[in-house]
Amino acid sequence: MESTAPATSPPLPDVSGLPDVSGLLDGIPGQRAPRIAEPPLGAGPCPAPRPRFRIPAPFTLAYAAVLAVTSFFAEHADPALVYALHQGSSTDVAHLWQTPVLVLVASALWVAGGFASPFTLGFLVVLTALERRMGGVRTAVVFLLGHVLATLATEVPVGLAVLVGRLPDSSLHRLDYGISFGVAASVGALAGLLKPWLRWPLLAAFGGMLLQDLIAFTDPMTNWGHLFALAIGVATWPWVRRWSRAHSSGRVNAA
C-alpha cells in the first residue's frame, strides 16, 4: 500500500503593496474616481494673474505732451524766434499754396493763447472721451478732419477774395495756427456718442459760445472756422457711432 503525503496549497502572493480594491465590481471599468493632486503642505492658493496696466488714452496724452513742450517753449523762448516759428507754421493762403501738408501738420503743434487756453482743457477732456470710446487712430482722424477742412473753408475764400481784389495782398499771409478747429470738430463728434439729455445741452452751450465770439467780431475768419469745424464733427456721427460699436465689441472679444 502506497503512502500519500498530504497536499499542500501554494503560497499566497504578497499583496501588501497593492491598492485596496475591495468594493469594486469585477468587469466594470471606471469605478475608481481620479485622484486630485493636492498642493504641497503649507502652500497657499495659486495667486490670480495681475491685470496689465493700460494707458487709457495714449494718443491724447502723447499729443498733450507735445503741446505742453511747444507751449513752454513759446512762453520762455525769444519772442522774435517764437513769432518766426508761428509764422512758418501758419496755415495762411501763401503757405497752403506752397507747402500745404507741412503747415497743416506744423500748425497743429501749437496752442493759440498758450497751454492755459480753454481749448487745452477741451482738448484733454473731449479727446480722452473720444479715444476711450473709439480708439486713438479714429480720434486722430476726426481731429485732423476738422483741422484740415475748417482751415480750407476759411482760407480758400480769403484767397479768392484777394484774387478778385476784395482783400489786400497782405491777407495771403494772415497768421493762423492752433488746435481749436480740431477740438471743435471733436466736440461735435463726441456729442453724437452721448445720451440725448447730455448731447443737446453740450451742443447748445458750445455752439452758443462760438456764436458769441462771432458776434463780437474780433476774429471773424477764425470764429467762422470754429462753427464749420463743429458742423464737420456733427456730420461724422454715422461714422463715429459705427466706430464706437466696433471698438466696444473688440474690447469685449479681447476680454
URGI-V583249 format. One record per residue. PSI is psi in degrees with one decimal (none if undefined). OMEGA is omega in whole degrees, 0 to 359 (999 if undefined). Layout:
# URGI-V583249
PSI_OMEGA ; PSI_OMEGA
This chain:
# URGI-V583249
126.6_182 ; 145.4_176 ; 136.1_181 ; 136.3_178 ; 145.5_180 ; 136.9_181 ; 134.3_178 ; 133.9_179 ; 144.4_181 ; 152.7_181 ; 142.4_180 ; 142.2_178 ; 155.2_179 ; 115.5_183 ; 17.9_183 ; -26.7_183 ; -2.5_182 ; 153.2_179 ; 156.3_179 ; 122.3_181 ; 11.7_179 ; 138.3_180 ; -7.6_177 ; 141.4_181 ; 138.3_178 ; 140.7_173 ; 0.6_180 ; 103.8_183 ; 166.2_172 ; 22.0_181 ; -22.4_183 ; 123.9_180 ; 142.9_179 ; 141.3_180 ; 134.1_180 ; 125.7_181 ; 129.8_180 ; 145.7_178 ; 155.3_179 ; 151.8_181 ; 126.8_179 ; -9.3_180 ; 135.7_179 ; -179.8_178 ; 153.0_180 ; 130.8_181 ; 142.9_178 ; 145.2_180 ; 137.5_181 ; 136.2_177 ; 140.1_179 ; 136.0_179 ; 129.3_179 ; 135.7_177 ; 128.2_187 ; -33.8_183 ; 75.4_186 ; -39.5_180 ; -47.4_182 ; -43.9_182 ; -39.1_179 ; -42.4_178 ; -41.8_178 ; -36.1_178 ; -40.3_177 ; -44.0_180 ; -35.8_178 ; -39.8_180 ; -47.9_181 ; -34.2_178 ; -41.0_177 ; -41.8_178 ; -44.3_181 ; -29.5_182 ; -29.7_188 ; -13.9_182 ; 173.3_178 ; 127.8_183 ; -36.4_179 ; -40.7_178 ; -42.1_179 ; -43.5_179 ; -39.2_179 ; -40.0_179 ; -40.5_176 ; -42.6_180 ; -39.8_179 ; -22.9_179 ; -1.7_187 ; 137.1_177 ; 49.6_176 ; 173.9_185 ; -41.2_182 ; -45.5_180 ; -37.9_178 ; -31.2_179 ; -35.1_185 ; -53.2_184 ; 71.7_187 ; -45.7_184 ; -43.6_182 ; -49.3_184 ; -29.5_177 ; -35.4_176 ; -47.1_184 ; -35.8_182 ; -23.8_180 ; 6.0_178 ; 0.5_182 ; 154.8_174 ; 114.5_177 ; 123.4_183 ; -0.2_178 ; 173.2_185 ; -19.2_179 ; 4.7_179 ; 145.5_177 ; -28.2_180 ; -22.2_176 ; -44.6_176 ; -43.0_176 ; -40.4_178 ; -50.5_184 ; -45.6_184 ; -50.4_188 ; -46.6_182 ; -33.1_175 ; -44.6_179 ; -41.8_178 ; -45.5_184 ; -36.8_178 ; -25.3_182 ; -27.3_185 ; 8.2_174 ; 160.9_185 ; -40.7_183 ; -44.4_181 ; -34.4_175 ; -42.0_178 ; -37.3_179 ; -45.4_180 ; -45.7_181 ; -48.9_182 ; -33.7_178 ; -46.4_177 ; -41.2_181 ; -46.3_185 ; -50.7_186 ; -39.6_179 ; -35.4_176 ; -47.1_179 ; -36.8_181 ; -24.6_180 ; -31.8_185 ; -33.3_179 ; -44.7_176 ; -33.5_177 ; -45.4_179 ; -41.3_179 ; -38.5_179 ; -37.1_176 ; -37.9_182 ; -36.8_182 ; 3.9_176 ; 13.6_180 ; -20.2_178 ; 152.8_179 ; 164.1_180 ; -24.3_179 ; -22.0_179 ; -19.0_178 ; -16.2_182 ; 28.3_180 ; 130.3_183 ; 123.9_183 ; 113.3_178 ; 167.2_176 ; 177.3_185 ; 2.5_191 ; -35.5_179 ; -42.4_178 ; -38.9_179 ; -42.5_180 ; -41.6_178 ; -37.7_179 ; -36.2_176 ; -46.1_179 ; -40.0_180 ; -42.8_181 ; -35.3_180 ; -33.0_180 ; -14.0_180 ; -2.8_183 ; 163.3_174 ; 151.0_183 ; -35.2_182 ; -19.4_177 ; -29.0_183 ; -51.9_187 ; -39.6_173 ; -36.9_178 ; -47.7_180 ; -39.2_180 ; -43.6_182 ; -47.8_182 ; -43.4_178 ; -38.3_178 ; -38.7_177 ; -41.6_179 ; -36.8_178 ; -37.9_177 ; -40.8_177 ; -37.7_180 ; -40.2_179 ; -34.0_178 ; -25.3_172 ; 34.0_177 ; -36.5_178 ; 75.8_189 ; -36.9_181 ; -44.9_178 ; -40.0_180 ; -41.3_174 ; -38.5_178 ; -37.7_178 ; -42.0_179 ; -41.3_176 ; -44.4_181 ; -40.5_177 ; -42.7_178 ; -36.9_177 ; -42.9_178 ; -41.2_177 ; -37.1_180 ; -17.6_180 ; 2.9_184 ; -45.6_179 ; -37.8_182 ; -45.5_184 ; -32.5_177 ; -40.3_177 ; -42.3_179 ; -37.7_180 ; -41.7_178 ; -41.4_180 ; -40.3_180 ; -41.3_180 ; -42.7_179 ; -34.8_178 ; -38.9_178 ; -37.0_179 ; -42.9_180 ; -37.3_180 ; -32.9_179 ; none_999
